[in-house]
Amino acid sequence: MIKTLVAGKYGEWLAARYLKKGGYVILRRCYRNPLGEIDIIAMDGEQLVFVEVKTRTSGEFGEPCEAIDYKKRRKIINAARLYLRRRGGNVAVRFDLIGVRLGATWHPVDKVDKIEHIKDIFEL
């Protein structure tokens, strides 16, 4: 269990680094409110992007990008709506997914097997 949590946090860190290298501005990480959690909130130019990060160390439970079901999607959308209400203003919004595949014997100094970024995975 601990290894899974550490891998997840490491995957989120790798995803944030990947986004920064791509020109995104990271506004929040591990954002939580009573309705849910959003792994990364970032700006891509003038667009506000809510990013879900899924990290896997093996293919046993499928690819990282196959891991968002209807229930998880609703929680992300509801958390995003509350964030937007609290933030105020009118801004274009997008939901992305970043799948991080670590090697089976991953270690923070090892090479990441794959980072997959899927834009517009669903709409508000």
N, C-alpha and C positions, 0 to 999 in steps of 0.2 A: 504494500500500500504506500509506504513512504517513497519507494523508488518511483511509483507512478506519479505521485504529487510532485516530486522533484523534476521528473521528466516533463510534466505539464508546465511547470513554471519556467523551465529552461526553454521549452518550445515557444512560450509566450515571449520570452526575452529575444529569442532568435527571430520571431515574427516581427517584433518591434524594430529590431536592427535592420531587417530586410526592408520594412516600410520606410525607415529613415533614409536608407541608401537610395530608395526609389523617389525621394523628394517629399515624402509625407511629413507632416508635422504631428507628432504624438501629443495629444491633449491630456489623455488619461489612460491609465492601465489599471486593470482589475477594478473597474467601476461597479459599485453595487448600490442598489436601492431596494426598497421593499418588494418590488415587482420582479427583480431578477439581477443578472450580472452580465456585464459586457467586458470582454477581455481587453480590447483596445479601442479607444476612440481617437480618431485622427482626422486631420484635414488633408485632402488631396486637392490642392488648388483652392477653389471656392466651395468644394463639396465636403460635407461632414460624412465621415465613414465610420460605421460601427463594424468592428472586426471580431469574428469568432475564430479562435485558434484551436485546432485539434491536433494533438501530438500522439504519435504511435511509435512504439519501439519494435513492433513486429506486425505481420499481416494477419495475426490470429483473429483480430476483431474487425477486419476490413481496413480499407484505406481511410486515412484521416478525414478526407472530404466526404465520406459516406456517413458520417456520424451525427448529422443534425436531423432529428426527427421533428414531427409537427409540434410536439410539446416544447421542445427546446427552442424552436423557431418562435413560438408564441411568447415565451419568456423573454427572449432577446428583443422582440418587437415591443413588448410592453415596457421593458426597462428603458428602451430607447425613447418611447413616447414620453415617459415621465422625465427623462433627462432633458428632452426638448422643451417640455412645459416649464421646467425649472430654469432652463437656460434662456428662454425667450428668443425673440428674433425669428426671422424667416430665412432658412438656409436649405439648399438642396441636400438630400440625404441619400446615402447608399449603404447597403449591407454587403460585406465581403466575408469570405472564408479563407483562412490560411491553414493548409494542412502541412504539418511538419512530420517527416518520417526520419526517425533516428535509427542508427544501426542497432542491432539486437544487443550488442555489448557497448552501448553508447557511453560516452564519457564527455564532459564538457569540452575537452580539448580535441575530441574526435571530429571527423568530418560529418556533416549532416548528409544523409542519403538524398533527401529531396525536400524542397519547399515548393508547394503548389498554391498559387494565389488565384482564387476565383472571385471575380467581381460580380456585383449584382446578383447575389444568390437568391434573394427574395426582396419583396417590396413592402413598404410601410403600409 
